[in-house]
């Protein structure tokens, strides 16, 4: 299960963070992924300087988005895919 979670969440984030393109010839760009949503909490280049409390508040909001995504992915693995796998395994064993 942990490998599946790695492949569906952490590998993507790591690749984006390291500038690895998903394909050589991109026909379009996706800006609604987790990394993009988190980046929206950063101030824009021309935003007035804010105090550290504001930066901390924005960081906490970004952490909440990441936490929600992590638990959604985990829920999908544990509560949806694992029970489905058991059903398929049982059906496979009873196929004869």
MDTraj code that builds the backbone (N, CA, C; nanometers):
import mdtraj as md
import numpy as np

residues = "UNK UNK UNK UNK UNK UNK UNK UNK UNK UNK UNK UNK UNK UNK UNK UNK UNK UNK UNK UNK UNK UNK UNK UNK UNK UNK UNK UNK UNK UNK UNK UNK UNK UNK UNK UNK UNK UNK UNK UNK UNK UNK UNK UNK UNK UNK UNK UNK UNK UNK UNK UNK UNK UNK UNK UNK UNK UNK UNK UNK UNK UNK UNK UNK UNK UNK UNK UNK UNK UNK UNK UNK UNK UNK UNK UNK UNK UNK UNK UNK UNK UNK UNK UNK UNK UNK UNK UNK UNK UNK UNK UNK UNK UNK UNK UNK".split()
xyz = np.array([
    [0.0820, -0.1188, 0.0000],
    [0.0000, 0.0000, 0.0000],
    [0.0867, 0.1256, 0.0000],
    [0.1935, 0.1270, 0.0761],
    [0.2751, 0.2480, 0.0840],
    [0.3391, 0.2793, -0.0511],
    [0.3711, 0.1775, -0.1297],
    [0.4297, 0.2027, -0.2616],
    [0.3276, 0.2667, -0.3551],
    [0.2039, 0.2211, -0.3472],
    [0.0970, 0.2774, -0.4296],
    [0.0752, 0.4244, -0.3923],
    [0.0765, 0.4553, -0.2649],
    [0.0616, 0.5936, -0.2194],
    [0.1796, 0.6777, -0.2666],
    [0.2983, 0.6195, -0.2638],
    [0.4162, 0.6896, -0.3141],
    [0.3992, 0.7201, -0.4626],
    [0.3563, 0.6204, -0.5398],
    [0.3431, 0.6374, -0.6848],
    [0.2331, 0.7372, -0.7220],
    [0.1274, 0.7466, -0.6422],
    [0.0145, 0.8325, -0.6771],
    [0.0217, 0.9709, -0.6150],
    [0.1141, 0.9952, -0.5239],
    [0.1205, 1.1268, -0.4603],
    [0.2627, 1.1802, -0.4513],
    [0.3489, 1.1097, -0.3827],
    [0.4813, 1.1632, -0.3526],
    [0.5735, 1.1687, -0.4746],
    [0.5651, 1.0716, -0.5627],
    [0.6481, 1.0729, -0.6828],
    [0.6153, 1.1952, -0.7685],
    [0.4873, 1.2226, -0.7817],
    [0.4429, 1.3390, -0.8577],
    [0.4947, 1.4681, -0.7953],
    [0.4785, 1.4826, -0.6656],
    [0.5241, 1.6040, -0.5973],
    [0.6752, 1.6200, -0.6075],
    [0.7465, 1.5105, -0.5922],
    [0.8921, 1.5147, -0.6008],
    [0.9366, 1.5545, -0.7416],
    [0.8721, 1.4993, -0.8425],
    [0.9075, 1.5321, -0.9806],
    [0.8792, 1.6792, -1.0101],
    [0.7641, 1.7277, -0.9681],
    [0.7304, 1.8685, -0.9893],
    [0.8309, 1.9571, -0.9177],
    [0.8628, 1.9221, -0.7946],
    [0.9565, 2.0018, -0.7154],
    [1.0953, 2.0064, -0.7788],
    [1.1332, 1.8988, -0.8480],
    [1.2652, 1.8911, -0.9107],
    [1.2637, 1.9311, -1.0581],
    [1.1512, 1.9799, -1.1066],
    [1.1439, 2.0279, -1.2442],
    [1.1404, 1.9209, -1.3504],
    [1.0975, 1.8011, -1.3164],
    [1.0891, 1.6918, -1.4132],
    [0.9553, 1.7017, -1.4858],
    [0.9598, 1.7174, -1.6188],
    [0.8376, 1.7247, -1.6978],
    [0.7707, 1.5888, -1.7051],
    [0.6394, 1.5913, -1.7170],
    [0.5633, 1.4680, -1.7287],
    [0.5844, 1.4040, -1.8655],
    [0.6096, 1.4860, -1.9672],
    [0.6338, 1.4378, -2.1033],
    [0.7263, 1.5363, -2.1741],
    [0.7890, 1.4901, -2.2818],
    [0.8796, 1.5772, -2.3572],
    [0.8059, 1.6845, -2.4351],
    [0.6947, 1.6485, -2.4984],
    [0.6194, 1.7411, -2.5819],
    [0.4840, 1.7687, -2.5179],
    [0.4779, 1.8691, -2.4322],
    [0.3530, 1.9002, -2.3635],
    [0.2592, 1.9782, -2.4545],
    [0.1362, 1.9319, -2.4624],
    [0.0354, 2.0009, -2.5422],
    [-0.0352, 2.1081, -2.4585],
    [-0.0354, 2.0923, -2.3289],
    [-0.0932, 2.1903, -2.2378],
    [-0.0318, 2.1706, -2.0996],
    [-0.0518, 2.2664, -2.0145],
    [0.0004, 2.2603, -1.8782],
    [-0.1152, 2.2525, -1.7801],
    [-0.0943, 2.1804, -1.6734],
    [-0.1943, 2.1676, -1.5682],
    [-0.1532, 2.2582, -1.4524],
    [-0.2435, 2.3462, -1.4124],
    [-0.2156, 2.4377, -1.3023],
    [-0.3152, 2.4209, -1.1881],
    [-0.3803, 2.3046, -1.1829],
    [-0.4745, 2.2769, -1.0751],
    [-0.4265, 2.1607, -0.9886],
    [-0.3023, 2.1199, -1.0077],
    [-0.2466, 2.0107, -0.9282],
    [-0.2134, 2.0602, -0.7878],
    [-0.1762, 1.9696, -0.7019],
    [-0.1477, 2.0045, -0.5631],
    [-0.0355, 2.1072, -0.5523],
    [0.0704, 2.0883, -0.6279],
    [0.1824, 2.1820, -0.6210],
    [0.1391, 2.3225, -0.6617],
    [0.0552, 2.3330, -0.7628],
    [0.0057, 2.4640, -0.8054],
    [-0.0854, 2.5251, -0.6998],
    [-0.1738, 2.4442, -0.6431],
    [-0.2625, 2.4971, -0.5392],
    [-0.1840, 2.5477, -0.4197],
    [-0.0786, 2.4772, -0.3836],
    [0.0048, 2.5217, -0.2708],
    [0.0787, 2.6497, -0.3074],
    [0.1266, 2.6586, -0.4312],
    [0.2025, 2.7774, -0.4706],
    [0.1173, 2.9036, -0.4685],
    [-0.0139, 2.8895, -0.4816],
    [-0.1007, 3.0066, -0.4776],
    [-0.1007, 3.0753, -0.3414],
    [-0.0537, 3.0068, -0.2395],
    [-0.0460, 3.0685, -0.1066],
    [0.0762, 3.1588, -0.0923],
    [0.1699, 3.1488, -0.1855],
    [0.2861, 3.2372, -0.1844],
    [0.2453, 3.3751, -0.2345],
    [0.3075, 3.4792, -0.1820],
    [0.2755, 3.6125, -0.2333],
    [0.3266, 3.6275, -0.3767],
    [0.2581, 3.7072, -0.4544],
    [0.3039, 3.7318, -0.5914],
    [0.4288, 3.8195, -0.5871],
    [0.4975, 3.8250, -0.6971],
    [0.6244, 3.8970, -0.7014],
    [0.6063, 4.0455, -0.6699],
    [0.4892, 4.1018, -0.7026],
    [0.4692, 4.2445, -0.6814],
    [0.3797, 4.2760, -0.5610],
    [0.3547, 4.1758, -0.4784],
    [0.2742, 4.1983, -0.3580],
    [0.3553, 4.2771, -0.2562],
    [0.2881, 4.3621, -0.1801],
    [0.3618, 4.4345, -0.0758],
    [0.4178, 4.3367, 0.0274],
    [0.5293, 4.3716, 0.0829],
    [0.5915, 4.2869, 0.1857],
    [0.4960, 4.2712, 0.3028],
    [0.4856, 4.1476, 0.3492],
    [0.3991, 4.1203, 0.4640],
    [0.4844, 4.0815, 0.5828],
    [0.4212, 4.0800, 0.6969],
    [0.4961, 4.0399, 0.8161],
    [0.5051, 3.8883, 0.8246],
    [0.5873, 3.8410, 0.9139],
    [0.6109, 3.6968, 0.9273],
    [0.4845, 3.6231, 0.9715],
    [0.3973, 3.6908, 1.0469],
    [0.2737, 3.6256, 1.0909],
    [0.1845, 3.5917, 0.9714],
    [0.1816, 3.6819, 0.8736],
    [0.1023, 3.6565, 0.7532],
    [0.1619, 3.5404, 0.6743],
    [0.2929, 3.5370, 0.6611],
    [0.3580, 3.4261, 0.5913],
    [0.3296, 3.2942, 0.6614],
    [0.3346, 3.2954, 0.7936],
    [0.3078, 3.1738, 0.8717],
    [0.1631, 3.1294, 0.8521],
    [0.0706, 3.2247, 0.8493],
    [-0.0709, 3.1917, 0.8293],
    [-0.0918, 3.1294, 0.6908],
    [-0.0249, 3.1839, 0.5897],
    [-0.0360, 3.1286, 0.4547],
    [0.0248, 2.9886, 0.4480],
    [0.1360, 2.9701, 0.5178],
    [0.2004, 2.8388, 0.5214],
    [0.1068, 2.7360, 0.5852],
    [0.0386, 2.7752, 0.6924],
    [-0.0543, 2.6837, 0.7590],
    [-0.1716, 2.6478, 0.6676],
    [-0.2178, 2.7435, 0.5876],
    [-0.3243, 2.7147, 0.4918],
    [-0.2753, 2.6130, 0.3881],
    [-0.1539, 2.6327, 0.3394],
    [-0.0969, 2.5399, 0.2418],
    [-0.0810, 2.4006, 0.3027],
    [-0.0381, 2.3956, 0.4278],
    [-0.0249, 2.2666, 0.4961],
    [-0.1600, 2.1967, 0.5058],
    [-0.2658, 2.2712, 0.5296],
    [-0.3997, 2.2133, 0.5415],
    [-0.4442, 2.1515, 0.4083],
    [-0.4123, 2.2208, 0.2980],
    [-0.4451, 2.1675, 0.1652],
    [-0.3700, 2.0363, 0.1427],
    [-0.2415, 2.0333, 0.1786],
    [-0.1607, 1.9115, 0.1622],
    [-0.2120, 1.7991, 0.2513],
    [-0.2477, 1.8334, 0.3728],
    [-0.3008, 1.7331, 0.4653],
    [-0.4287, 1.6714, 0.4091],
    [-0.5174, 1.7552, 0.3581],
    [-0.6427, 1.7056, 0.3023],
    [-0.6169, 1.6142, 0.1826],
    [-0.5249, 1.6533, 0.0966],
    [-0.4917, 1.5702, -0.0195],
    [-0.4322, 1.4363, 0.0240],
    [-0.3424, 1.4401, 0.1215],
    [-0.2809, 1.3175, 0.1717],
    [-0.3875, 1.2221, 0.2257],
    [-0.4782, 1.2738, 0.3093],
    [-0.5792, 1.1868, 0.3676],
    [-0.6803, 1.1386, 0.2637],
    [-0.7088, 1.2191, 0.1618],
    [-0.7946, 1.1716, 0.0531],
    [-0.7285, 1.0556, -0.0206],
    [-0.5998, 1.0688, -0.0491],
    [-0.5264, 0.9614, -0.1173],
    [-0.5205, 0.8358, -0.0294],
    [-0.4915, 0.8541, 0.0977],
    [-0.4838, 0.7417, 0.1906],
    [-0.6183, 0.6717, 0.2025],
    [-0.7247, 0.7496, 0.2143],
    [-0.8595, 0.6926, 0.2221],
    [-0.8882, 0.6078, 0.0974],
    [-0.8552, 0.6620, -0.0181],
    [-0.8781, 0.5872, -0.1421],
    [-0.8041, 0.4553, -0.1445],
    [-0.6819, 0.4548, -0.0943],
    [-0.6025, 0.3317, -0.0918],
    [-0.6595, 0.2301, 0.0072],
    [-0.6872, 0.2773, 0.1286],
    [-0.7255, 0.1855, 0.2373],
    [-0.8719, 0.1441, 0.2307],
    [-0.9599, 0.2381, 0.2037],
    [-1.1031, 0.2105, 0.2136],
    [-1.1679, 0.1726, 0.0799],
    [-1.0988, 0.1985, -0.0313],
    [-1.1584, 0.1691, -0.1614],
    [-1.0795, 0.0598, -0.2345],
    [-0.9511, 0.0839, -0.2577],
    [-0.8732, -0.0102, -0.3384],
    [-0.8425, -0.1414, -0.2666],
    [-0.8085, -0.1353, -0.1384],
    [-0.7765, -0.2602, -0.0675],
    [-0.8973, -0.3543, -0.0588],
    [-1.0172, -0.3050, -0.0220],
    [-1.1327, -0.3963, -0.0228],
    [-1.1649, -0.4491, -0.1628],
    [-1.1485, -0.3655, -0.2652],
    [-1.1735, -0.4114, -0.4021],
    [-1.0747, -0.5209, -0.4395],
    [-0.9504, -0.5050, -0.3990],
    [-0.8493, -0.6063, -0.4296],
    [-0.8854, -0.7400, -0.3655],
    [-0.9348, -0.7353, -0.2418],
    [-0.9745, -0.8598, -0.1748],
    [-1.0875, -0.9281, -0.2495],
    [-1.1830, -0.8504, -0.2996],
    [-1.2932, -0.9096, -0.3756],
    [-1.2428, -0.9753, -0.5041],
    [-1.1509, -0.9108, -0.5719],
    [-1.0950, -0.9668, -0.6950],
    [-1.0159, -1.0936, -0.6643],
    [-0.9373, -1.0909, -0.5565],
    [-0.8608, -1.2101, -0.5182],
    [-0.9536, -1.3270, -0.4864],
    [-1.0631, -1.2998, -0.4133],
    [-1.1594, -1.4055, -0.3808],
    [-1.2249, -1.4607, -0.5077],
    [-1.2622, -1.3723, -0.5972],
    [-1.3232, -1.4159, -0.7221],
    [-1.2255, -1.4989, -0.8032],
    [-1.0999, -1.4594, -0.8040],
    [-0.9977, -1.5335, -0.8788],
    [-0.9810, -1.6738, -0.8204],
    [-0.9799, -1.6840, -0.6881],
    [-0.9631, -1.8143, -0.6237],
    [-1.0828, -1.9043, -0.6470],
    [-1.2019, -1.8478, -0.6633],
    [-1.3244, -1.9268, -0.6805],
    [-1.3637, -1.9426, -0.8277],
    [-1.2755, -1.9096, -0.9178],
    [-1.3074, -1.9088, -1.0608],
    [-1.3357, -2.0479, -1.1161],
    [-1.2818, -2.1516, -1.0567],
    [-1.2955, -2.2858, -1.1142],
    [-1.4293, -2.3493, -1.0857],
])
top = md.Topology()
chain = top.add_chain()
for i, resn in enumerate(residues, 1):
    res = top.add_residue(resn, chain, resSeq=i)
    for name in ("N", "CA", "C"):
        top.add_atom(name, md.element.get_by_symbol(name[0]), res)
traj = md.Trajectory(xyz[None], top)
